[in-house]
Amino acid sequence: MIDLVLDWYEVAMASHVGWLRACKAKADGRPDARGFSGPGWDQHCEGACGELAVARALGRYWSGSVDTWAAADLPGLQVKTSQRQDARLLVPRDAADGERYVLVVGVSPRFRICGWIDARVAKRAEWLTDPSGHGRPLVYAVPQDALHPMDL
């Protein structure tokens, strides 16, 4: 695990990207792809901050792109961020084998990068669940202790 604190200007930049993503999704009338029905501002902003945290920890470039939701968040990586410290890494059922998913937990500016898993390995029947319990599409919820350390 890697603990990391973003600088205020990194939080400002990434939060702006998250805000732009939320605005673009609303302007397009695009519902959340995974069934989330809340306003989404926090999720977009914290998600973008999580992406930036992983990029900084790995010394990789983060483009801060908007409206490229089908592309990898970072080259070769899909980053999933949760405000819950005990969160599981949510991997969509349609994730391509070979895609690497990374779990980040925390609230800006403090994050913990918990680890990663290949989507193929994440697709275990016992991890398939509705994470909300309210009829959202099923995903694979990978426990943190099943993740690989961040030595990519």
C-alpha positions in Angstrom: 0.0 0.0 0.0 1.1 3.5 -0.7 -0.1 6.5 1.4 0.0 9.8 -0.4 -1.2 13.4 0.3 -1.9 15.5 -2.8 -0.9 19.2 -2.7 -3.7 21.7 -2.7 -3.1 22.7 -6.3 -3.2 19.0 -7.4 -6.6 18.6 -5.6 -7.8 21.8 -7.4 -6.6 20.6 -10.8 -8.1 17.1 -10.5 -11.3 18.4 -8.9 -11.8 20.7 -11.8 -11.4 17.7 -14.2 -13.9 15.8 -12.1 -16.3 18.7 -12.3 -15.9 19.0 -16.1 -16.6 15.2 -16.4 -19.8 15.5 -14.3 -20.9 18.6 -16.4 -20.2 16.8 -19.7 -22.2 13.7 -18.6 -25.1 15.9 -17.5 -25.0 17.9 -20.7 -25.1 14.7 -22.7 -27.9 13.3 -20.6 -25.7 10.3 -20.0 -26.7 8.2 -16.9 -24.0 6.5 -14.9 -22.8 3.3 -16.7 -22.9 1.3 -13.5 -26.3 2.3 -12.2 -25.3 5.0 -9.7 -28.2 7.5 -9.4 -26.8 10.2 -7.1 -25.6 13.6 -8.2 -22.1 12.3 -8.9 -20.1 15.5 -8.2 -18.1 14.0 -5.3 -17.6 10.7 -7.2 -16.2 12.5 -10.3 -14.0 14.8 -8.3 -12.6 12.2 -5.9 -12.2 9.8 -8.7 -10.1 12.2 -10.7 -8.0 12.9 -7.6 -7.5 9.2 -7.1 -6.3 8.9 -10.7 -3.8 11.8 -10.1 -2.6 10.1 -6.9 -1.8 6.9 -8.7 -0.1 8.8 -11.5 2.0 10.6 -9.0 2.9 7.5 -7.0 4.0 5.6 -10.2 5.7 8.6 -11.9 3.3 8.4 -14.8 1.7 11.1 -16.9 -2.0 11.9 -16.1 -3.8 13.7 -19.0 -6.9 14.7 -17.0 -9.0 13.9 -20.0 -12.7 14.5 -20.2 -15.3 12.4 -22.1 -12.9 9.6 -22.7 -14.6 7.2 -20.2 -14.0 4.2 -22.5 -10.2 4.7 -22.4 -7.8 3.7 -19.6 -7.5 6.3 -16.8 -3.7 5.9 -17.0 -1.8 4.0 -19.6 -2.7 0.3 -18.9 -4.6 1.1 -15.7 -8.2 1.6 -14.7 -8.4 3.5 -11.4 -11.3 3.0 -9.0 -11.6 5.4 -6.0 -13.7 5.0 -2.9 -14.1 7.2 0.2 -14.5 4.0 2.3 -11.3 2.7 3.8 -12.7 -0.9 3.8 -13.8 -0.7 0.2 -13.5 -3.5 -2.3 -12.2 -3.0 -5.8 -15.2 -3.0 -8.1 -14.4 -4.6 -11.5 -17.1 -4.5 -14.1 -18.3 -7.8 -15.5 -17.5 -6.6 -19.1 -13.9 -5.7 -18.1 -11.4 -7.0 -20.7 -9.1 -9.7 -19.6 -5.7 -8.2 -19.2 -6.9 -4.8 -18.0 -5.4 -3.8 -14.7 -7.6 -2.3 -12.0 -6.2 -0.2 -9.1 -8.0 0.5 -5.9 -7.6 3.9 -4.2 -9.3 4.8 -0.9 -9.6 8.1 0.9 -10.9 11.6 0.6 -8.9 14.5 -0.9 -6.2 15.2 -0.2 -5.3 12.0 1.6 -5.3 8.7 -0.3 -4.1 5.1 0.1 -3.3 3.1 -3.0 -4.3 -0.4 -2.0 -3.1 -2.4 -5.0 -4.1 -3.8 -8.3 -5.6 -6.9 -10.0 -5.9 -8.1 -13.6 -9.6 -8.2 -14.6 -9.3 -11.9 -15.7 -8.2 -12.8 -12.1 -10.9 -10.6 -10.6 -13.7 -12.6 -12.3 -14.3 -15.1 -9.5 -17.9 -16.2 -8.9 -17.7 -15.6 -5.2 -16.8 -11.9 -5.8 -19.8 -11.3 -8.1 -22.2 -9.0 -6.3 -24.5 -5.9 -6.4 -22.3 -3.5 -4.3 -25.3 -1.3 -3.5 -27.8 -4.0 -2.6 -30.3 -1.9 -4.6 -30.4 -3.6 -8.0 -27.4 -2.0 -9.6 -25.6 -4.1 -12.3 -23.4 -6.9 -10.8 -19.7 -6.3 -10.5 -16.8 -8.3 -9.1 -16.0 -6.9 -5.6 -12.4 -7.8 -5.0 -11.2 -7.7 -1.3 -8.2 -5.6 -0.6 -6.2 -8.6 0.7 -6.4 -10.2 -2.8 -4.7 -7.2 -4.5 -1.1 -7.1 -5.7 1.2 -4.5 -4.3 1.8 -1.4 -6.5 5.1 -2.5 -8.0 4.0 -2.1 -11.6 
